[in-house]
């Protein structure tokens, strides 16, 4: 699974396999993926979860 995250002020270092700290929402990620990869562009980040069959995102809003 590949998802593209795009937000003004996005900091790639704050995007990890289990937690995405985006400008605004904080998102917890539950996935059965064994690996995680991140590809950072100029204005976006692609998060990659190979061979995923299950993913749950919990949006917690701003801290």
N, CA and C atoms as a LAMMPS dump frame, in Angstrom:
ITEM: TIMESTEP
0
ITEM: NUMBER OF ATOMS
189
ITEM: BOX BOUNDS ff ff ff
-5.0000000000000000e+02 5.0000000000000000e+02
-5.0000000000000000e+02 5.0000000000000000e+02
-5.0000000000000000e+02 5.0000000000000000e+02
ITEM: ATOMS id mol type element x y z
1 1 1 N 0.849 -1.166 0
2 1 2 C 0 0 0
3 1 3 C 0.897 1.231 0
4 2 1 N 0.552 2.189 -0.82
5 2 2 C 1.271 3.463 -0.881
6 2 3 C 0.249 4.582 -0.714
7 3 1 N 0.543 5.483 0.215
8 3 2 C -0.311 6.642 0.444
9 3 3 C 0.535 7.897 0.326
10 4 1 N -0.012 8.934 -0.271
11 4 2 C 0.692 10.204 -0.393
12 4 3 C 0.098 11.187 0.612
13 5 1 N 0.97 11.749 1.445
14 5 2 C 0.577 12.757 2.427
15 5 3 C 1.078 14.103 1.932
16 6 1 N 0.196 15.063 1.921
17 6 2 C 0.561 16.395 1.439
18 6 3 C -0.073 17.417 2.384
19 7 1 N 0.767 18.265 2.971
20 7 2 C 0.269 19.301 3.875
21 7 3 C 1.313 20.41 3.978
22 8 1 N 0.852 21.618 4.068
23 8 2 C 1.755 22.749 4.234
24 8 3 C 2.469 22.605 5.581
25 9 1 N 3.786 22.677 5.566
26 9 2 C 4.571 22.563 6.785
27 9 3 C 4.866 21.129 7.201
28 10 1 N 4.61 20.165 6.337
29 10 2 C 4.871 18.756 6.623
30 10 3 C 6.363 18.529 6.848
31 11 1 N 6.699 17.835 7.927
32 11 2 C 8.087 17.509 8.246
33 11 3 C 8.254 15.992 8.116
34 12 1 N 8.984 15.52 7.099
35 12 2 C 9.12 14.076 6.887
36 12 3 C 9.625 13.305 8.112
37 13 1 N 10.473 13.913 8.921
38 13 2 C 11.012 13.241 10.106
39 13 3 C 9.924 12.924 11.141
40 14 1 N 8.77 13.576 11.027
41 14 2 C 7.676 13.337 11.968
42 14 3 C 6.672 12.304 11.455
43 15 1 N 7.024 11.632 10.366
44 15 2 C 6.173 10.583 9.801
45 15 3 C 6.905 9.252 9.972
46 16 1 N 6.312 8.361 10.768
47 16 2 C 6.914 7.052 11.034
48 16 3 C 5.88 5.965 10.762
49 17 1 N 6.288 4.72 10.902
50 17 2 C 5.404 3.591 10.586
51 17 3 C 4.137 3.585 11.431
52 18 1 N 4.247 3.925 12.71
53 18 2 C 3.105 3.821 13.628
54 18 3 C 2.442 5.151 13.958
55 19 1 N 3.117 6.26 13.649
56 19 2 C 2.586 7.588 14
57 19 3 C 2.916 8.583 12.899
58 20 1 N 1.908 9.338 12.487
59 20 2 C 2.117 10.44 11.554
60 20 3 C 1.767 11.724 12.302
61 21 1 N 2.766 12.551 12.598
62 21 2 C 2.524 13.861 13.213
63 21 3 C 2.502 14.888 12.104
64 22 1 N 1.323 15.154 11.607
65 22 2 C 1.151 16.094 10.51
66 22 3 C 0.819 17.472 11.064
67 23 1 N 0.987 18.525 10.272
68 23 2 C 0.543 19.849 10.708
69 23 3 C -0.985 19.813 10.866
70 24 1 N -1.441 19.832 12.087
71 24 2 C -2.877 19.696 12.364
72 24 3 C -3.143 18.374 13.037
73 25 1 N -3.525 17.348 12.275
74 25 2 C -3.887 16.094 12.934
75 25 3 C -2.69 15.229 13.327
76 26 1 N -2.89 14.483 14.392
77 26 2 C -1.97 13.428 14.824
78 26 3 C -2.659 12.119 14.48
79 27 1 N -1.981 11.227 13.769
80 27 2 C -2.613 9.997 13.3
81 27 3 C -1.819 8.796 13.78
82 28 1 N -2.51 7.877 14.485
83 28 2 C -1.912 6.606 14.877
84 28 3 C -2.23 5.587 13.798
85 29 1 N -1.253 4.754 13.459
86 29 2 C -1.401 3.77 12.392
87 29 3 C -1.266 2.364 12.969
88 30 1 N -2.243 1.521 12.688
89 30 2 C -2.182 0.106 13.049
90 30 3 C -2.202 -0.681 11.74
91 31 1 N -1.157 -1.467 11.501
92 31 2 C -1.036 -2.181 10.235
93 31 3 C -0.354 -3.526 10.455
94 32 1 N -0.652 -4.485 9.581
95 32 2 C 0.026 -5.774 9.646
96 32 3 C 1.262 -5.817 8.741
97 33 1 N 1.675 -4.689 8.221
98 33 2 C 2.865 -4.636 7.356
99 33 3 C 4.118 -4.977 8.159
100 34 1 N 4.99 -5.729 7.578
101 34 2 C 6.256 -6.109 8.236
102 34 3 C 7.349 -5.069 8.006
103 35 1 N 7.15 -4.244 6.964
104 35 2 C 8.143 -3.213 6.652
105 35 3 C 7.435 -1.885 6.412
106 36 1 N 8.235 -0.824 6.413
107 36 2 C 7.737 0.529 6.176
108 36 3 C 8.812 1.292 5.42
109 37 1 N 8.395 2.083 4.459
110 37 2 C 9.334 2.946 3.736
111 37 3 C 8.698 4.316 3.568
112 38 1 N 9.537 5.309 3.447
113 38 2 C 9.085 6.683 3.286
114 38 3 C 9.872 7.286 2.133
115 39 1 N 9.17 7.917 1.208
116 39 2 C 9.818 8.632 0.108
117 39 3 C 9.374 10.086 0.18
118 40 1 N 10.305 10.952 0.489
119 40 2 C 9.995 12.367 0.651
120 40 3 C 10.213 13.115 -0.655
121 41 1 N 9.215 13.911 -1.034
122 41 2 C 9.314 14.787 -2.182
123 41 3 C 9.453 16.218 -1.703
124 42 1 N 9.233 17.158 -2.589
125 42 2 C 9.349 18.571 -2.225
126 42 3 C 8.165 19.02 -1.377
127 43 1 N 6.959 18.64 -1.769
128 43 2 C 5.77 19.108 -1.066
129 43 3 C 4.926 17.961 -0.506
130 44 1 N 5.477 16.719 -0.568
131 44 2 C 4.683 15.594 -0.1
132 44 3 C 5.591 14.469 0.382
133 45 1 N 4.965 13.504 1.041
134 45 2 C 5.656 12.313 1.514
135 45 3 C 4.814 11.112 1.106
136 46 1 N 5.453 10.105 0.516
137 46 2 C 4.777 8.834 0.249
138 46 3 C 5.138 7.88 1.372
139 47 1 N 4.129 7.301 2.024
140 47 2 C 4.353 6.268 3.019
141 47 3 C 4.012 4.935 2.361
142 48 1 N 4.888 3.956 2.524
143 48 2 C 4.748 2.688 1.816
144 48 3 C 4.746 1.549 2.831
145 49 1 N 3.69 0.76 2.784
146 49 2 C 3.532 -0.401 3.644
147 49 3 C 3.388 -1.625 2.723
148 50 1 N 4.502 -2.32 2.401
149 50 2 C 4.433 -3.451 1.482
150 50 3 C 3.624 -4.623 2.058
151 51 1 N 2.913 -5.303 1.195
152 51 2 C 2.158 -6.519 1.54
153 51 3 C 1.166 -6.313 2.684
154 52 1 N 0.564 -5.17 2.751
155 52 2 C -0.418 -4.884 3.802
156 52 3 C -1.775 -5.482 3.445
157 53 1 N -2.387 -6.142 4.415
158 53 2 C -3.755 -6.634 4.231
159 53 3 C -4.716 -5.95 5.189
160 54 1 N -4.167 -5.25 6.193
161 54 2 C -4.989 -4.564 7.19
162 54 3 C -4.322 -3.243 7.567
163 55 1 N -5.106 -2.18 7.61
164 55 2 C -4.606 -0.895 8.086
165 55 3 C -5.751 -0.129 8.73
166 56 1 N -5.475 0.408 9.899
167 56 2 C -6.454 1.231 10.62
168 56 3 C -5.776 2.542 10.998
169 57 1 N -6.422 3.651 10.648
170 57 2 C -5.912 4.981 10.973
171 57 3 C -6.809 5.608 12.023
172 58 1 N -6.208 6.127 13.087
173 58 2 C -6.969 6.812 14.128
174 58 3 C -6.52 8.276 14.155
175 59 1 N -7.414 9.157 13.744
176 59 2 C -7.119 10.581 13.671
177 59 3 C -7.486 11.202 15.008
178 60 1 N -6.503 11.824 15.662
179 60 2 C -6.712 12.378 16.993
180 60 3 C -6.823 13.895 17.011
181 61 1 N -6.69 14.542 15.882
182 61 2 C -6.797 15.996 15.84
183 61 3 C -5.513 16.657 16.292
184 62 1 N -5.589 17.919 16.567
185 62 2 C -4.39 18.673 16.969
186 62 3 C -4.074 18.394 18.438
187 63 1 N -2.779 18.315 18.763
188 63 2 C -2.381 18.063 20.166
189 63 3 C -2.69 19.239 21.057
